[in-house]
Amino acid sequence: MNLFTINVASSGTQGGSVPGGVFTGNDGNASGSVSLFYDYSSAAIPAPGTFALLGLGLLGLTGMRRKTTML
């Protein structure tokens, strides 16, 4: 199992005014962390079966193409 931790932090100032002359402002800081756990395992691909299915599919497509061009 692997663990990654990402630390995030932010700070800033917000301010503004409205036409009535009232000023609003806000100062703030934020921080936190995010932890990610994952478990990775790979599976073997059965190559002979995959190649057999690919070959049968290509033969089928070739057969369909020949049928349509003979008409």
Helices and strands as residue ranges (DSSP letters): E 2-17, E 23-38, H 47-70
